[in-house]
């Protein structure tokens, strides 16, 4: 699981997470247009629902994140997408904690924004059916790296608590290695398909 619960981190860390999240949310929402709402809603729903599908991995379970996919499809709007999904997961199913929603959004949202930059640098500003192979490859790289970064952020934060969560950190990272591969493949395939049938969806 990549959700940090209440009481795990030093208050200064989760407070900083809220500060960063608030700043990025304000900026992202200032860029949102009314025509972005349907796409934002659908992808937010996908990020939320996919987190409910848990896969047993030894003594623990993992779930897909789709933060890279959200980043590729939404750009800066991936941040409010992930924030809303985390709020729903927290209050409806108890995933993570209330105080740590901000830092959990940082952990998944910042990598989503990095994924968007990776995707755009790999495809250029114009995506069409002729560039679907390039889009698919860039999407796969972005999807995988987004999960890697989310795990690195999580591991770094847990390690600030000392050795208490060392074993947990190692376990979380190891069990999510297959998720990295699956999300890279998923993002690459879906992005390639969208680039073929509806490339205008990538225009921010």
C-alpha positions as CSV (number, residue, x, y, z in Angstrom):
1,X,0.0,0.0,0.0
2,X,1.3,3.5,-0.8
3,X,-1.0,5.3,1.6
4,X,0.6,6.7,4.8
5,X,-1.7,6.6,7.8
6,X,-2.2,9.1,10.6
7,X,0.5,9.2,13.3
8,X,3.3,7.7,11.2
9,X,5.1,10.9,10.1
10,X,6.5,13.9,12.0
11,X,3.8,16.6,11.9
12,X,6.2,19.0,10.1
13,X,6.4,16.6,7.2
14,X,2.6,16.0,6.7
15,X,2.0,19.7,7.3
16,X,4.5,20.5,4.5
17,X,2.6,18.0,2.4
18,X,-0.6,19.9,2.9
19,X,1.2,23.2,2.0
20,X,2.6,21.8,-1.3
21,X,-0.7,20.2,-2.2
22,X,-2.7,23.4,-1.5
23,X,-0.3,25.5,-3.7
24,X,-0.4,23.0,-6.6
25,X,-4.2,22.6,-6.3
26,X,-4.8,26.3,-6.5
27,X,-2.6,26.6,-9.6
28,X,-4.1,23.5,-11.3
29,X,-7.7,24.6,-10.7
30,X,-6.9,28.1,-12.0
31,X,-5.9,26.4,-15.3
32,X,-9.0,24.2,-15.6
33,X,-11.5,24.9,-18.2
34,X,-15.1,23.7,-18.3
35,X,-14.4,21.4,-21.2
36,X,-11.8,19.6,-19.0
37,X,-14.4,18.4,-16.5
38,X,-15.7,15.3,-18.3
39,X,-12.2,13.9,-18.9
40,X,-11.1,14.8,-15.4
41,X,-14.1,13.1,-13.9
42,X,-13.7,9.9,-15.9
43,X,-9.9,9.5,-15.1
44,X,-10.5,10.4,-11.4
45,X,-13.1,7.7,-11.3
46,X,-10.6,5.2,-12.9
47,X,-7.9,6.1,-10.4
48,X,-10.4,5.7,-7.5
49,X,-11.9,2.4,-8.7
50,X,-8.6,0.7,-9.6
51,X,-7.3,1.2,-6.0
52,X,-10.1,-1.0,-4.8
53,X,-8.7,-4.0,-6.6
54,X,-6.2,-5.5,-4.2
55,X,-3.8,-8.2,-5.3
56,X,-2.2,-10.5,-2.7
57,X,1.6,-10.4,-2.7
58,X,2.9,-12.7,0.0
59,X,2.0,-11.3,3.4
60,X,0.6,-8.1,2.1
61,X,-1.5,-6.8,-0.8
62,X,-0.9,-4.2,-3.5
63,X,-3.1,-2.2,-5.8
64,X,-2.6,-0.3,-9.0
65,X,-2.1,3.5,-8.8
66,X,-2.5,4.8,-12.4
67,X,-0.8,8.1,-11.4
68,X,1.4,7.9,-14.6
69,X,-1.7,7.4,-16.7
70,X,-3.4,10.3,-15.1
71,X,-0.4,12.5,-15.6
72,X,-0.2,11.6,-19.3
73,X,-3.9,12.2,-19.9
74,X,-4.5,15.3,-17.7
75,X,-1.2,17.2,-17.3
76,X,-1.4,19.6,-14.3
77,X,-5.0,18.4,-13.7
78,X,-3.7,15.1,-12.6
79,X,-3.0,16.6,-9.3
80,X,-6.6,17.5,-8.4
81,X,-7.6,14.1,-9.9
82,X,-5.3,12.2,-7.4
83,X,-6.3,14.5,-4.5
84,X,-10.0,13.8,-5.0
85,X,-9.4,10.0,-5.4
86,X,-7.4,10.0,-2.2
87,X,-10.0,11.9,-0.3
88,X,-12.7,9.4,-1.4
89,X,-10.5,6.5,-0.6
90,X,-9.8,7.9,2.9
91,X,-13.3,8.7,3.9
92,X,-15.1,5.9,2.2
93,X,-12.7,3.0,2.8
94,X,-10.2,4.2,5.4
95,X,-7.2,4.1,3.1
96,X,-4.4,6.3,4.6
97,X,-5.2,9.0,7.1
98,X,-6.9,12.4,7.1
99,X,-3.8,14.3,8.2
100,X,-1.7,12.6,5.5
101,X,-4.0,13.2,2.5
102,X,-1.7,16.1,1.6
103,X,1.6,14.2,1.7
104,X,0.0,11.2,0.0
105,X,-1.2,13.5,-2.8
106,X,2.4,14.7,-3.1
107,X,3.7,11.2,-3.3
108,X,1.4,10.2,-6.2
109,X,0.7,13.7,-7.7
110,X,4.3,15.0,-8.2
111,X,5.3,11.7,-10.0
112,X,2.1,12.2,-12.2
113,X,3.3,15.6,-13.2
114,X,6.8,14.2,-14.0
115,X,5.1,11.5,-16.1
116,X,3.4,14.2,-18.1
117,X,6.7,16.0,-18.7
118,X,8.3,12.7,-19.8
119,X,5.5,12.0,-22.1
120,X,5.5,15.4,-23.7
121,X,9.3,15.4,-24.1
122,X,9.1,12.0,-25.9
123,X,6.2,12.9,-28.2
124,X,6.5,16.6,-28.8
125,X,3.5,19.0,-28.9
126,X,1.6,17.3,-31.7
127,X,0.3,13.7,-31.3
128,X,-1.5,11.9,-34.1
129,X,-2.2,8.4,-35.4
130,X,1.1,8.6,-37.2
131,X,3.1,9.1,-34.0
132,X,1.2,6.4,-32.0
133,X,4.3,4.2,-31.6
134,X,6.3,7.1,-30.1
135,X,3.3,8.0,-27.9
136,X,3.0,4.4,-26.7
137,X,6.6,4.1,-25.8
138,X,6.7,7.5,-24.1
139,X,3.5,6.5,-22.2
140,X,5.0,3.2,-21.1
141,X,8.1,5.0,-19.8
142,X,6.0,7.7,-18.1
143,X,3.7,5.1,-16.5
144,X,6.5,3.1,-15.0
145,X,8.6,6.0,-13.8
146,X,5.6,7.5,-12.0
147,X,5.2,4.4,-9.9
148,X,8.9,4.3,-9.2
149,X,8.9,7.9,-8.0
150,X,5.8,7.3,-5.8
151,X,7.6,4.4,-4.1
152,X,10.8,6.5,-3.7
153,X,8.9,9.3,-2.1
154,X,7.1,6.9,0.2
155,X,10.3,5.1,1.2
156,X,12.1,8.4,1.9
157,X,9.3,9.6,4.2
158,X,9.0,6.3,6.1
159,X,12.7,6.2,6.6
160,X,12.6,9.6,8.4
161,X,10.9,7.8,11.2
162,X,14.0,5.7,11.9
163,X,14.2,2.0,11.8
164,X,10.7,1.4,12.9
165,X,9.3,1.1,9.4
166,X,12.4,-0.2,7.7
167,X,11.1,-3.7,7.1
168,X,7.7,-2.3,6.0
169,X,9.5,0.1,3.5
170,X,11.5,-2.8,2.0
171,X,8.4,-5.0,1.7
172,X,6.3,-2.2,0.1
173,X,9.0,-1.5,-2.5
174,X,9.6,-5.2,-3.4
175,X,5.9,-6.1,-3.7
176,X,5.3,-3.1,-6.0
177,X,7.9,-4.1,-8.5
178,X,5.4,-6.1,-10.6
179,X,3.0,-3.0,-10.4
180,X,5.7,-0.9,-12.1
181,X,5.8,-3.3,-15.0
182,X,2.1,-3.7,-15.3
183,X,1.4,0.0,-15.2
184,X,4.1,0.8,-17.7
185,X,2.5,-1.8,-20.1
186,X,-1.0,-0.6,-19.4
187,X,-0.2,3.1,-19.9
188,X,1.7,2.4,-23.1
189,X,-1.1,0.3,-24.6
190,X,-3.9,2.6,-23.7
191,X,-2.0,5.7,-24.8
192,X,-1.1,4.1,-28.1
193,X,-4.8,3.3,-28.7
194,X,-6.0,6.8,-27.8
195,X,-3.3,8.3,-30.1
196,X,-4.8,6.2,-32.9
197,X,-8.5,6.9,-32.4
198,X,-8.7,10.2,-30.5
199,X,-5.3,12.1,-30.4
200,X,-7.1,15.3,-29.6
201,X,-7.6,14.0,-26.0
202,X,-3.9,14.7,-25.4
203,X,-4.3,18.4,-26.1
204,X,-4.1,20.3,-22.8
